[in-house]
């Protein structure tokens, strides 16, 4: 039995002369590394910026403001239509309670500002960075966000219904009960955000990425089809999914 097995093995082995004619095997090709996500394009600010003056540079309908730096300005509780900011920096500036329509923020930086309860419709941000800013209760509906970064912002109860995001990142933000209903979030990255109770009903989520996030009690969990969720975030998502499917989990 053993002899016959030995013969079979040897018969399957090429003769020594044949080995000399065989080409050496090519080394295995290196495993292709996953493609790194593209970072949002940085704002392009002119240099130097001109210091803004109020009320000269206050919000007005059809106003266009370029190359300005706002420090501590009070732009609260205003109403304006078709306002454009291009190449501007805002530091500790307040837009709290302001209502905008058809507004544009292009190549802008907002640092330590207050946008709480601000509302905007059919408006947009392009190449914008918002950092350490209060966004509580801010509502941007039917708006467009492209190449934007929200970093270390307080953004609970924010609303982005029917808005479109492209190459956008939310990083280290508190976004409890944020509303993304019917939003286009394809490819958006949420990094280390608290999204407890956030609403994603009817949102487009293909390629959206959640990493280090709190996802407890989120709504519209079945709309997350196509999203990528880090393993550490999966427990909160599983509980939300179980609730959506009417599954009772016993302790």
N, C-alpha and C positions, 0 to 999 in steps of 0.2 A: 504494500500500500504506500509506504513511505517512498520506495523507489519510483513507483509510478508518478507520485507527486513531484519528486525531484526531476524526473524526465520532463514532465509538463512544464515545470518552471524553466528548466534549461532550454526547452524547445521554444519557449516564448521569448528567450533572451537572444538578441542578435549575436552572431559569431564575433570574435575579437576583431577580425578584419573589418567587419561592418561598422563597429564602433569608431574606427579610425576615420571612416567616411562621413560619420554624422557631424553636423555642425553643432557647436555648443549652443545650448539653450539661451535665449535672450533673457536678461533679468526681468522680473515682473515690473510692469510699468507702475510708477508711483500712483498711489490713490489720489484721485483728484480732490483737492481741498474744496470745501463748500464756498460758494461765492460770497464775499463779504458784502453786507448791505451797504448801499450807497448813502453816505452822509448827506444831510440837507446842505444845499449850497449856502455859503455864508453871505450875509448882507454886504452889498458893495456901497460903502459910505465914502462920500467925497472928503478930501482933506485940504484945508481945515473946514470944520463946520462953523456956521455962523450962529451965535447965541440968539435964540428966539426971544421976542419981546411981546409981552401981553399988555394991553389987548390987541396990539397990532397983528399978532399971529394967532388970534383966537379963532375958534371954529366958525366958519361961515359957509353957506351954500355955495357950491361950485368953487370952493377954495382949493388952491394948489400950493403946497408947502414943500420946498426942496432945500436940502442941504442945511437943515436947522438942527440945533441941539436945544432941547427943552429940559430945564432943570427946575424941578419943584413946581411946575406950572399947574394952575387950577383950571381944568377944562371939564368940570363936572356939570351934570344935569343940563347939558346942551342938546339941541336938535339940529342936525345938518344933513343935507343931501348932496351927493356927488362931491365928496371931499377926497382929496388925494394927498398922501404923504409919501415923498420919495427921498431916499437917502437921508433919513432923519434918525436922531437918537433921542430917546425919552428916558430921563432919570428921575425917579421919585415924582413922576407926573401923574395926576389923577384924571381919569375919564369916568369916574364913578357916576352911574345913573345916566350917562349920555346916550342918546339915541341917534344912530347913524343909518343911512340908507345909501346904497351904491357907493360906499367908501372904498378906498384903496390904500393899502399899506405895503409899499414896495421898497426893499432894501432898508429895513428899519430894525432898530434895536430898542427893546423896552426892558429897563432894569429897575427893579424895586418900585414898580408903578402900581397904581390901584385902578383896576378895570372892573371892580365889583358892580354887579347889576347893570353893566353896560349892555346895550342891545344893538345889533347890527343885522341888516337884511340885505341880501344880494350884494354882499361886499366881499373883499378878498385880502389875503395876505400872501406875499410872494417874497421869498428870501428874507424871512423875518426870524428874529431870535427874541424870545420873551423869557426872562429869567428872574427868579425870586420875586414874582409879581402876584398880587392878589387878584384872582379871577372869580371869586365866589359869586354865584348867581349870574354870571355873564352869559348872554345868549346870542349866539351867531347862527342865524337860520338861513338856509339856502345860500351858503357862502362857499368860497373856494380857498383852500389852504395849500400852497405849493412851496416846497423847500422851507419848511418851518420847524423850529425847535422850541418846545415849551420845557423849560428846565427849572426844577425846584419851585414850582408854582403851587399856590393854594387855589385849587380849581374845583372845589366841591359845588354841587348843584349847578354846574355849567350846562349849557344846552348847545348842541351842534346838529340839530335835526335837519335832515335833507342837505347836509353840507358835503362837499367833496374834498378829500385829502389826497395829496400826492407827494411822496417822499417827505413824510412828516414823522416827527419823533416827539413823544411825551416821555420825559425822563424825571424820575424822583418827584413826581407830582402827587398831591392828594386830590383825588378825583371822585370822592364818594358821591354816589347818586348823580353822576354826570349822565346826560342824555344824548346818545348817538343814534336815536331812532332814524331809520331810513338813510343813514349817512353812508357814503362810500369810503370805507376804511381799508381798501385793498393795499397791502404792503406797508401799512402804518406800523410803527414800532412803539410798544409801551414797555418802558424799562423801569423797574422798581417803583411802580405806581400803585397807590391804594385805590382800587376801582370798586370797592364794596358798594353793592346796590346799584351799580351803573346799569343803564338800559341800552341794549343793543338790538332791539326788535327791528326786523326787516333791514338790518344793515348788511352791506356787502363786505365780507371779511376775508376773502381769499388772499392768503399770503400775509395777513396781519400777524404780528409776532408779539407774544406776551412773555416777558422774562422778569422773574423776581417780583411779580405783581400779586396783590391781594384781590381775589375774584369771588369772594363770598357774597352770596345773595344777588348776583347779577341777573338782570332780566333779559329775555330774548336769547337765552343761551343756545337755543337750537339754530340761531342765525350765525353762530360762530363756525359754520362749516367752512373748511379750507384754511382756518387760522392755525397758527403754530403756537403751542403752549409749552413752556418749560416744565419739566417733570416736577419741579418743586412747587409749581402753581396748580398742579392738577387736582389736588385734594379739594380746594375750594370750588373749582369748576365742576368736579364730580358731584359735589353736594347740590350745586345749583341745577345741574342736569337731572339729578334724581328728583328734585322738587318739581321741575318742569314736566317730568314724565309721571308724576304722581307716585313715585316710589318712596315708601317709608323705610327709613334706616333705623334699626333698633340698636341701642347701645349694649 
